[in-house]
Amino acid sequence: YKHYDSRWQTWPGTIVVSGDLSGRINGTYHKADCTHSVVLSALWRREGNEQPMHLFFRPNVVRAAFDVPVFSPSPSYSDGLEVCGLDEWIPEDALNERKQSVKASFVDWKPVPDFQVEIPDPIMVVSKHAESFQKRLESRSSSYDITGPVLCELENIPAQVIESLLEYQSNRKECDHTTIDLTGKRGTSNAKRLSIIASPSLLKNAAEGGLPLSFSEYYKLPFIANLGRCEIHCPTRPKPRWSARGDTYERVYDAEESNEYFQKLLNRPAAFHARVDKRSGRLAISMNPYVLAHRAVASLGGEKTDQVNVEYCLAELSSMGEPDTKEFHVPNSDRYEVTKCDLKYKLYPRQAKALTRMIEIESGSVIFPEEERSEEVLPGIGWCLIAKAAKTSPLRGGVLGDAIGSGKTVVTIALILKGQEQAQASRNVSEGRASATLIVVPPGLVQQWVDECKKFTGSRLNCIVIDSTASLMKYSVEQICKADIVVCPAGLIEEVASKSSKRRPYTEQLQKKAKSK
């Protein structure tokens, strides 16, 4: 065992190498500044020569001898491309004239004669479809099929390979046609076999453009009846039940109903199916975009009369990346025109613009898009099917988020005044349909609202205050229906029972205390 030289402290920045009759390693070597290489900072690189060459130390892993200084075209000892090794040399020897000569051992690399690698044609091949996937889907939309059209098909699969593919299938010996379970109990094992056997051929075919559709391109899905309302694809969630316990209500769950609903979710059809034909040696991958379209439309919700646009696309997980998101900006009303309102005191321009925007929202002329997506990955292959359901709807309501003291109350009063005639026209006392706007505020602001109404409108708005159950009993249903504004404190409709922290439904609370229907 030899220790390193005690003088191994100063390393030369430049080393001139000569004496190699072949000229392979001769030249001037400069120390590299980078410490992030495999050999860290112990690296000298030859400069001014077309053939790269490096001087570094190959470590002695067991630490039984010196690390060996070597010359190599690669800056990494793990590549094994060394052409020369030095015997018992350290960098400081380059600074001592008596030790600048050193024995070297050369490796004589000889060129390998030309040879050819013959790659046999693959036994398993992917069949081509003359018709696009979209056209086949359109032709079958009238007669809905759970499995969907074939996306790709692998032919000439040897019998031994098919047996390996179906090793974990419980019914593999019962029939010639077998659907591989990719999502059930043996789904993970089957997906691994599918990945090993089929994914190389299928992915190569897809990379060469052999699929009957383009990756990441959305296609319009033909309409079918009952989309998003099918019990098979979108089972109905159990309805919530409430049980009265004294003065409080608690939600009651039915364990049997919940379990039944959960099983229906587990038994929903899959979007991808892998089917094996033993006799012909075929593996067919089919895809049904309607499976995910049902889920996307169901998540979107709405009415049967809504015009919903449904699209689908097939994407590669490796290329999907993060979803594109737009930068969020807090909206304002600066781009809107000023709306005049017949108040005792004129609105500021910013208030009048906010009023314009609120009127547009109330009239239903502000449209916004709604979108829901549903995704499913083909296990073992890495393709992802995406279904997208979208519709446009009128914006319902909003938030007037302005600073304290900026006039939110007066803008709201102006909005009520602007819609007074329309509200009164839709009023129906016999049906209990009021024209009033319900204003719920903290108790300290109830009187302020009444004062602000009188200040800006005089007696043009009929304002009723219900600050307690006793005051509620003073008014009839007709009086409340004919009011323009009903103001009440938040505590009245959020009243807490005396012996419980759970809140009661406010309609039940008011009805009980007022003894009125």
C-alpha positions as CSV (number, residue, x, y, z in Angstrom):
1,Y,0.0,0.0,0.0
2,K,1.4,3.4,-1.0
3,H,0.4,6.7,0.3
4,Y,-0.1,9.7,-1.9
5,D,2.9,12.1,-2.2
6,S,2.8,14.7,0.6
7,R,3.6,17.3,-2.2
8,W,0.3,16.6,-3.9
9,Q,-1.0,20.0,-3.3
10,T,-0.1,22.2,-6.2
11,W,-1.5,21.1,-9.6
12,P,-0.1,22.6,-12.9
13,G,-2.5,24.6,-15.0
14,T,-0.7,23.6,-18.2
15,I,1.0,20.3,-19.1
16,V,3.0,19.7,-22.3
17,V,3.2,16.1,-23.3
18,S,5.8,14.7,-25.8
19,G,7.6,11.5,-26.6
20,D,4.8,9.5,-28.2
21,L,6.2,8.4,-31.5
22,S,2.7,7.8,-32.8
23,G,1.7,11.4,-31.9
24,R,-1.7,10.3,-30.4
25,I,-1.2,12.0,-27.0
26,N,1.4,14.7,-27.8
27,G,0.2,18.2,-27.2
28,T,-0.5,21.0,-24.7
29,Y,-3.1,20.2,-22.0
30,H,-4.9,22.9,-20.0
31,K,-6.7,22.2,-16.7
32,A,-10.5,22.4,-17.0
33,D,-12.3,24.8,-14.7
34,C,-15.5,22.8,-14.5
35,T,-15.8,20.6,-11.3
36,H,-19.1,18.9,-12.5
37,S,-17.4,16.3,-14.7
38,V,-17.1,12.6,-13.8
39,V,-13.5,13.1,-12.8
40,L,-14.3,16.4,-10.9
41,S,-11.5,18.9,-11.1
42,A,-8.7,16.4,-12.0
43,L,-9.1,16.9,-15.8
44,W,-6.7,18.4,-18.4
45,R,-8.0,18.9,-22.0
46,R,-5.7,19.0,-25.1
47,E,-6.3,22.0,-27.2
48,G,-5.4,23.0,-30.7
49,N,-5.9,19.5,-32.2
50,E,-8.7,18.0,-34.2
51,Q,-8.6,14.8,-32.2
52,P,-9.9,15.4,-28.7
53,M,-7.8,14.0,-25.9
54,H,-8.0,14.2,-22.1
55,L,-5.8,13.5,-19.2
56,F,-7.4,12.4,-15.9
57,F,-7.2,9.8,-13.2
58,R,-8.9,6.4,-13.3
59,P,-9.7,5.6,-9.7
60,N,-8.7,2.5,-7.9
61,V,-12.0,1.5,-6.4
62,V,-10.6,-0.8,-3.7
63,R,-8.0,1.9,-2.7
64,A,-5.2,-0.7,-2.9
65,A,-2.9,1.4,-5.1
66,F,-2.5,4.8,-6.7
67,D,-5.2,6.1,-9.0
68,V,-3.9,5.6,-12.6
69,P,-3.4,8.7,-14.8
70,V,-4.7,7.9,-18.3
71,F,-5.2,9.6,-21.7
72,S,-8.6,9.1,-23.3
73,P,-10.6,10.7,-26.1
74,S,-13.5,10.8,-23.6
75,P,-13.5,12.8,-20.4
76,S,-15.0,9.9,-18.4
77,Y,-13.2,6.8,-17.2
78,S,-16.5,4.8,-17.3
79,D,-16.4,4.9,-21.2
80,G,-13.3,2.6,-21.3
81,L,-11.7,4.4,-24.2
82,E,-8.2,4.8,-22.7
83,V,-5.2,4.8,-25.1
84,C,-2.4,5.3,-22.6
85,G,-1.7,4.9,-18.9
86,L,1.2,6.4,-16.9
87,D,3.1,4.5,-14.2
88,E,3.2,6.2,-10.7
89,W,2.8,9.8,-11.8
90,I,1.2,12.7,-10.0
91,P,0.5,16.2,-11.5
92,E,3.3,17.8,-9.4
93,D,5.9,15.8,-11.3
94,A,5.2,18.1,-14.3
95,L,6.7,20.9,-12.2
96,N,9.9,18.9,-11.4
97,E,12.4,18.6,-14.3
98,R,13.9,15.4,-12.9
99,K,10.5,13.6,-12.8
100,Q,9.1,14.8,-16.1
101,S,10.0,11.6,-17.8
102,V,7.7,8.7,-17.0
103,K,7.0,5.2,-18.3
104,A,3.8,4.8,-20.3
105,S,1.7,1.8,-21.4
106,F,-0.2,2.1,-24.7
107,V,-3.4,0.3,-25.8
108,D,-3.2,-0.5,-29.5
109,W,-6.8,-0.2,-30.7
110,K,-7.3,-1.8,-34.1
111,P,-10.3,-1.0,-36.4
112,V,-12.9,-3.7,-36.8
113,P,-13.5,-4.9,-40.4
114,D,-16.7,-3.8,-42.0
115,F,-19.7,-5.9,-41.0
116,Q,-23.4,-5.8,-41.5
117,V,-26.2,-6.3,-39.1
118,E,-29.2,-8.0,-40.5
119,I,-32.5,-7.3,-38.8
120,P,-35.2,-9.8,-39.8
121,D,-38.7,-8.6,-40.6
122,P,-41.0,-8.6,-37.6
123,I,-43.3,-11.5,-37.3
124,M,-46.1,-9.5,-35.7
125,V,-47.4,-6.7,-37.9
126,V,-50.0,-3.9,-37.4
127,S,-52.8,-4.0,-40.0
128,K,-53.8,-0.8,-41.8
129,H,-57.3,0.5,-42.0
130,A,-58.4,2.1,-45.2
131,E,-61.2,4.1,-43.5
132,S,-60.5,6.7,-40.8
133,F,-61.6,6.1,-37.2
134,Q,-63.9,9.1,-37.4
135,K,-65.8,7.8,-40.4
136,R,-66.2,4.4,-38.8
137,L,-67.4,6.0,-35.6
138,E,-70.0,8.1,-37.6
139,S,-71.3,5.1,-39.4
140,R,-71.8,3.3,-36.1
141,S,-73.3,6.2,-34.1
142,S,-76.9,5.1,-35.0
143,S,-76.3,1.6,-33.6
144,Y,-74.4,2.3,-30.4
145,D,-71.7,-0.3,-29.5
146,I,-70.0,-0.5,-26.1
147,T,-66.6,-1.5,-27.5
148,G,-66.5,1.1,-30.2
149,P,-64.5,0.8,-33.6
150,V,-61.1,-0.8,-33.8
151,L,-58.3,1.7,-33.3
152,C,-55.4,-0.7,-34.2
153,E,-54.9,-4.4,-34.8
154,L,-51.8,-6.6,-34.3
155,E,-51.6,-9.7,-36.6
156,N,-49.6,-12.9,-36.8
157,I,-49.1,-13.3,-33.1
158,P,-47.6,-16.7,-32.3
159,A,-49.6,-19.1,-30.2
160,Q,-47.0,-19.1,-27.4
161,V,-47.1,-15.3,-27.3
162,I,-50.9,-15.3,-27.1
163,E,-50.8,-17.8,-24.2
164,S,-48.3,-15.5,-22.4
165,L,-50.6,-12.5,-23.0
166,L,-53.5,-14.4,-21.6
167,E,-51.7,-16.0,-18.7
168,Y,-53.6,-14.1,-16.0
169,Q,-57.1,-14.4,-17.7
170,S,-59.4,-16.7,-15.9
171,N,-61.4,-17.6,-19.0
172,R,-58.5,-18.0,-21.5
173,K,-59.3,-21.6,-22.3
174,E,-63.0,-21.3,-22.6
175,C,-63.3,-19.6,-26.0
176,D,-61.3,-18.4,-29.0
177,H,-62.2,-14.7,-28.5
178,T,-61.1,-13.2,-25.2
179,T,-61.3,-9.7,-23.9
180,I,-58.3,-8.9,-21.7
181,D,-59.2,-7.5,-18.3
182,L,-57.2,-4.2,-18.0
183,T,-59.0,-2.6,-15.1
184,G,-60.2,-5.4,-12.8
185,K,-58.3,-7.6,-10.3
186,R,-55.7,-8.8,-12.8
187,G,-55.6,-5.5,-14.7
188,T,-52.1,-4.6,-13.6
189,S,-50.6,-7.9,-14.5
190,N,-52.4,-8.0,-17.9
191,A,-51.3,-4.4,-18.6
192,K,-47.7,-5.4,-18.0
193,R,-47.9,-8.3,-20.5
194,L,-49.7,-6.0,-23.0
195,S,-46.9,-3.5,-22.6
196,I,-44.1,-6.1,-23.2
197,I,-45.8,-7.9,-26.1
198,A,-47.7,-5.3,-28.0
199,S,-46.5,-1.8,-27.1
200,P,-43.3,-1.8,-29.2
201,S,-45.2,-2.6,-32.5
202,L,-48.1,-0.3,-31.7
203,L,-46.0,2.6,-30.6
204,K,-43.7,2.2,-33.7
205,N,-46.8,2.1,-35.9
206,A,-48.2,5.2,-34.3
207,A,-44.9,7.1,-34.6
208,E,-44.9,6.3,-38.4
209,G,-48.5,7.7,-38.7
210,G,-50.2,4.4,-39.0
211,L,-53.1,5.2,-36.7
212,P,-56.4,6.0,-38.3
213,L,-56.5,9.4,-36.5
214,S,-54.0,12.1,-35.5
215,F,-52.6,12.5,-32.0
216,S,-53.8,15.6,-30.0
217,E,-56.3,16.6,-32.7
218,Y,-59.9,17.0,-31.6
219,Y,-62.7,15.4,-33.6
220,K,-66.4,16.3,-33.3
221,L,-68.4,13.4,-31.8
222,P,-71.7,12.5,-33.6
223,F,-74.8,13.1,-31.5
224,I,-76.6,10.2,-29.9
225,A,-79.7,10.2,-27.8
226,N,-79.5,10.3,-24.0
227,L,-75.9,11.5,-23.9
228,G,-74.9,12.1,-20.3
229,R,-78.1,10.6,-18.9
230,C,-77.4,6.9,-19.4
231,E,-77.6,4.9,-16.1
232,I,-74.9,2.5,-17.3
233,H,-72.3,5.2,-17.9
234,C,-73.6,7.7,-15.4
235,P,-75.5,6.1,-12.5
236,T,-77.7,8.4,-10.5
237,R,-76.3,9.4,-7.2
238,P,-78.5,8.5,-4.1
239,K,-80.7,11.4,-3.1
240,P,-79.7,13.0,0.3
241,R,-82.0,12.5,3.2
242,W,-82.4,14.6,6.3
243,S,-83.7,13.5,9.6
244,A,-85.1,15.8,12.3
245,R,-83.6,15.4,15.7
246,G,-85.3,17.9,18.0
247,D,-84.6,21.3,16.6
248,T,-81.8,20.2,14.4
249,Y,-81.5,18.3,11.1
250,E,-78.8,15.7,10.3
251,R,-78.0,14.0,7.0
252,V,-78.8,10.3,6.9
253,Y,-76.8,7.9,4.8
254,D,-78.2,4.5,3.5
255,A,-75.2,2.1,3.5
256,E,-76.9,-0.3,1.1
257,E,-77.7,2.5,-1.4
258,S,-74.1,3.9,-1.2
259,N,-72.6,0.5,-1.8
260,E,-74.9,-0.1,-4.7
261,Y,-73.9,3.2,-6.2
262,F,-70.2,2.5,-5.7
263,Q,-70.5,-0.9,-7.5
264,K,-72.3,0.8,-10.4
265,L,-69.3,3.2,-10.7
266,L,-66.9,0.3,-10.7
267,N,-68.9,-1.5,-13.4
268,R,-69.0,1.4,-15.8
269,P,-67.8,0.4,-19.3
270,A,-64.2,1.2,-20.1
271,A,-63.2,3.4,-23.1
272,F,-60.5,1.0,-24.3
273,H,-60.9,-2.8,-25.0
274,A,-58.2,-5.3,-25.9
275,R,-59.6,-8.4,-27.6
276,V,-57.6,-11.5,-28.6
277,D,-58.6,-14.0,-31.3
278,K,-56.6,-17.2,-30.7
279,R,-57.4,-18.8,-34.0
280,S,-56.2,-16.0,-36.3
281,G,-53.5,-14.7,-33.9
282,R,-54.9,-11.2,-33.7
283,L,-55.0,-8.5,-31.0
284,A,-57.5,-5.8,-31.6
285,I,-57.5,-2.5,-29.6
286,S,-60.9,-0.8,-29.8
287,M,-61.8,2.7,-28.5
288,N,-65.2,4.2,-27.6
289,P,-65.2,8.0,-27.1
290,Y,-68.8,7.9,-26.1
291,V,-67.9,6.2,-22.8
292,L,-66.0,9.4,-21.7
293,A,-68.4,11.7,-23.5
294,H,-71.3,10.5,-21.2
295,R,-69.2,11.3,-18.1
296,A,-68.1,14.7,-19.4
297,V,-71.7,15.7,-20.3
298,A,-73.0,14.4,-17.0
299,S,-70.4,16.5,-15.1
300,L,-71.4,19.6,-17.2
301,G,-75.0,19.3,-16.1
302,G,-77.8,21.5,-17.4
303,E,-81.0,20.9,-19.2
304,K,-81.9,18.4,-22.0
305,T,-82.5,21.4,-24.3
306,D,-78.9,22.7,-23.9
307,Q,-76.8,22.7,-27.0
308,V,-73.7,20.8,-26.0
309,N,-70.7,20.4,-28.2
310,V,-68.8,17.2,-27.6
311,E,-65.3,16.4,-29.0
312,Y,-62.6,13.8,-28.4
313,C,-58.9,13.3,-29.0
314,L,-56.2,10.7,-28.5
315,A,-53.0,11.9,-26.9
316,E,-49.7,10.5,-25.8
317,L,-49.0,10.8,-22.1
318,S,-45.4,11.6,-22.8
319,S,-46.3,14.7,-24.9
320,M,-49.3,16.0,-22.9
321,G,-47.4,18.1,-20.4
322,E,-49.1,20.6,-18.2
323,P,-52.5,22.0,-19.3
324,D,-52.5,25.4,-20.8
325,T,-53.8,28.0,-18.4
326,K,-54.6,31.6,-19.0
327,E,-53.4,34.3,-16.6
328,F,-56.2,35.3,-14.2
329,H,-57.1,39.0,-14.1
330,V,-59.6,40.5,-11.7
331,P,-62.4,41.8,-14.0
332,N,-63.6,45.4,-13.9
333,S,-66.2,47.6,-15.6
334,D,-63.9,50.1,-17.3
335,R,-64.8,49.2,-20.8
336,Y,-68.6,49.6,-20.2
337,E,-70.6,52.7,-21.1
338,V,-72.2,54.9,-18.4
339,T,-75.9,54.1,-17.6
340,K,-78.0,57.0,-16.4
341,C,-80.3,56.4,-13.4
342,D,-83.0,58.7,-12.0
343,L,-81.6,59.0,-8.5
344,K,-81.6,62.1,-6.2
345,Y,-77.8,62.1,-6.3
346,K,-75.8,61.3,-9.5
347,L,-73.7,58.2,-9.7
348,Y,-69.9,58.5,-10.3
349,P,-68.8,57.3,-13.7
350,R,-67.2,54.1,-12.3
351,Q,-70.4,53.4,-10.4
352,A,-72.5,54.0,-13.5
353,K,-70.3,51.6,-15.5
354,A,-70.6,48.9,-12.9
355,L,-74.4,49.4,-13.1
356,T,-74.3,48.9,-16.9
357,R,-72.4,45.6,-16.4
358,M,-74.8,44.4,-13.7
359,I,-77.8,45.2,-15.9
360,E,-76.4,43.2,-18.7
361,I,-75.8,40.2,-16.4
362,E,-79.4,40.5,-15.0
363,S,-80.8,40.6,-18.5
364,G,-79.0,37.3,-19.4
365,S,-77.0,38.9,-22.3
366,V,-73.6,38.0,-20.8
367,I,-72.6,34.6,-22.1
368,F,-69.7,32.5,-20.7
369,P,-68.4,29.1,-21.7
370,E,-68.6,26.0,-19.6
371,E,-66.4,23.0,-20.2
372,E,-65.9,19.6,-18.6
373,R,-63.4,16.8,-19.6
374,S,-63.1,13.1,-18.9
375,E,-59.9,11.1,-19.5
376,E,-58.9,7.5,-19.5
377,V,-55.5,5.9,-20.2
378,L,-54.9,2.7,-22.2
379,P,-53.0,0.6,-19.6
380,G,-49.7,-0.8,-20.9
381,I,-49.5,1.5,-24.0
382,G,-49.7,5.0,-22.6
383,W,-52.3,6.5,-24.9
384,C,-54.9,8.8,-23.3
385,L,-58.4,9.3,-24.6
386,I,-59.9,12.7,-23.8
387,A,-63.6,13.7,-24.2
388,K,-64.6,17.3,-23.9
389,A,-68.1,18.6,-23.4
390,A,-68.7,22.4,-23.8
391,K,-71.6,24.8,-23.9
392,T,-72.3,28.5,-23.5
393,S,-74.7,29.8,-20.9
394,P,-75.9,33.2,-19.6
395,L,-74.0,34.4,-16.6
396,R,-76.2,34.1,-13.5
397,G,-75.4,36.8,-10.9
398,G,-72.0,38.0,-9.8
399,V,-70.0,39.8,-7.0
400,L,-69.7,43.5,-6.7
401,G,-66.3,43.5,-5.1
402,D,-65.3,47.1,-4.4
403,A,-63.5,48.9,-1.6
404,I,-65.3,49.9,1.6
405,G,-67.1,53.3,1.2
406,S,-67.0,53.2,-2.6
407,G,-70.8,53.1,-3.0
408,K,-71.7,49.4,-3.4
409,T,-75.0,50.0,-1.7
410,V,-76.1,52.9,-3.9
411,V,-75.1,50.9,-7.1
412,T,-77.3,48.0,-5.9
413,I,-80.2,50.3,-5.1
414,A,-79.8,51.7,-8.7
415,L,-79.9,48.2,-10.1
416,I,-83.1,47.5,-8.2
417,L,-84.7,50.7,-9.3
418,K,-83.8,50.0,-13.0
419,G,-85.4,46.6,-12.8
420,Q,-88.5,47.7,-10.8
421,E,-91.0,47.7,-13.7
422,Q,-89.9,44.3,-14.9
423,A,-90.0,42.8,-11.4
424,Q,-93.5,44.1,-10.8
425,A,-94.7,42.8,-14.2
426,S,-93.6,39.2,-13.2
427,R,-95.2,39.4,-9.8
428,N,-98.0,37.0,-8.9
429,V,-99.4,37.2,-5.4
430,S,-101.6,34.1,-5.8
431,E,-98.6,32.0,-6.6
432,G,-96.5,33.6,-4.0
433,R,-94.1,35.1,-6.5
434,A,-92.8,38.4,-5.2
435,S,-91.3,41.3,-7.0
436,A,-89.0,42.1,-4.0
437,T,-85.3,41.9,-3.8
438,L,-84.1,40.2,-0.6
439,I,-81.2,42.0,1.1
440,V,-79.4,40.1,3.8
441,V,-76.9,42.2,5.8
442,P,-75.3,42.2,9.2
443,P,-77.6,43.5,12.0
444,G,-75.8,46.9,12.1
445,L,-76.5,47.7,8.5
446,V,-80.2,47.0,8.4
447,Q,-81.2,50.6,9.2
448,Q,-78.4,52.0,7.0
449,W,-80.0,50.3,4.0
450,V,-83.4,51.8,4.8
451,D,-81.8,55.3,5.1
452,E,-79.9,54.9,1.8
453,C,-83.0,53.9,0.0
454,K,-84.8,57.0,1.2
455,K,-81.8,59.2,0.5
456,F,-81.4,58.2,-3.1
457,T,-85.0,57.3,-4.2
458,G,-87.3,58.9,-1.7
459,S,-90.5,56.9,-1.6
460,R,-90.1,55.3,-5.0
461,L,-89.0,51.9,-3.6
462,N,-91.3,50.1,-1.1
463,C,-88.8,48.9,1.5
464,I,-89.9,46.4,4.3
465,V,-87.6,45.6,7.2
466,I,-87.9,42.2,8.9
467,D,-85.5,42.3,11.8
468,S,-87.2,39.7,14.0
469,T,-89.8,37.0,13.9
470,A,-92.2,39.5,15.6
471,S,-91.9,42.0,12.8
472,L,-92.5,39.2,10.3
473,M,-95.9,38.5,11.8
474,K,-96.9,42.1,11.1
475,Y,-96.8,41.6,7.3
476,S,-99.0,39.5,5.1
477,V,-97.9,37.4,2.1
478,E,-99.4,40.0,-0.2
479,Q,-97.5,42.9,1.4
480,I,-94.2,41.0,1.1
481,C,-94.9,40.1,-2.5
482,K,-95.7,43.7,-3.4
483,A,-92.6,45.1,-1.8
484,D,-89.6,46.2,-3.8
485,I,-87.0,45.5,-1.1
486,V,-87.1,43.2,1.9
487,V,-84.2,43.8,4.3
488,C,-83.4,41.4,7.1
489,P,-80.4,40.6,9.3
490,A,-78.2,37.6,8.6
491,G,-78.8,36.2,12.1
492,L,-82.5,35.8,11.4
493,I,-82.0,33.2,8.7
494,E,-78.9,31.6,10.3
495,E,-80.3,31.4,13.8
496,V,-78.6,28.8,16.0
497,A,-80.7,26.5,18.2
498,S,-80.3,27.2,21.9
499,K,-78.8,23.7,22.8
500,S,-77.0,22.9,19.6
501,S,-74.5,24.5,17.2
502,K,-76.2,23.1,14.2
503,R,-78.3,25.5,12.1
504,R,-81.9,24.9,11.1
505,P,-83.3,25.4,7.7
506,Y,-84.3,29.1,7.8
507,T,-87.7,28.6,6.1
508,E,-88.7,26.0,8.7
509,Q,-87.4,28.4,11.5
510,L,-89.4,31.4,10.2
511,Q,-92.5,29.3,9.5
512,K,-92.4,27.9,13.0
513,K,-91.9,31.2,14.8
514,A,-94.3,33.2,12.7
515,K,-97.0,30.5,12.8
516,S,-97.7,31.2,9.1
517,K,-97.4,29.4,5.8
